[in-house]
Amino acid sequence: MPMEFPPVGLFYIRYRYKIGENGEWTDWFTSELQYFTGYITITHNSTLEPVYVDYYAIDILGNKEETHHDVFINEAKPGPPIQ
């Protein structure tokens, strides 16, 4: 029977992002120590360009998972031009 280990619990999320395909990557940010995060907030002035995000978790024992790569787009369409 394989030995099972209990989850460690607390972890940090490290992430960086860039706005648009030709944007520059930010420095890496580190979240607060936490049990779970449902989201991170990235504010920027563009509503049309995709946001590229790299992120990974590190638990309190120093175990690092693989880096994840995602692209997020704004699903809202801009309104009609003001005349």
N, C-alpha and C positions, 0 to 999 in steps of 0.2 A: 504494500500500500504506500503510495507516495506521501511524503511529509508535506503538510500544508502549513503555510505561515499566515498569521493574521495580518490584515492590512495595517500599514503603519499609521495612517490617518492624516496628519497634517502635511501640507505641501505648499510649495511656492509655484506660481506660474511665471515663466520668463517669456517675454514676447517683444517683437519689433514689428514695424509696419512701414509701408510706403504707399503713397497715393498715386495711382496711375502706373502704367507699365514702365514709363521712363522716370518715375520719381526716385528719390534717394531714400534708402533705408534709414530709419531712426536708429538711435542707440538701443540696446536691449533694456527693457524695463523689467522690474521684478515686483510682483504683487505682494500684498501682505500675507503672512502665514495664515492658511485657511484649511477648512475641511472640504469645501466645494465652492466653485464659482460657476455661475450660470452665464456670465458675460464679462467682457471688458469694454470700456467706453473709449472710443477713438473719435476725437472731434477734428473736423477739417472743414474747409470752406467750399469744397467741391461736392455737388450732389450727383454729378454724372460719372466721375471717374471711379473705377474699381479700387478697392482697398486690398492690398496684398498683406497677409499676416503670416509670420512664422512664430510658432510657440511650442513650448514643452513644459513639463512639470518636473520638479525636483522634490523628493520627499525629505523629511527631517533627518534621514540617515544618509542623505547625499546621493541616493539613486536617481539617475537622470533618464527620462524616457527619450525616445526618438523625437526629432523635431518634426512638427506637423506644418504643412503649408496649405493655406486656404486663400481664396479670393472672395471678397464680399462685394456685392453691388447694391445700389440703392434701388429698391423696387418702385419707388414713387416716381411718377412721370412729372416733368415740369409742367406748370400751367401754361395757358396760352399767353403769347406776348402782350404786354401792356401797350395800348395804343394811345 
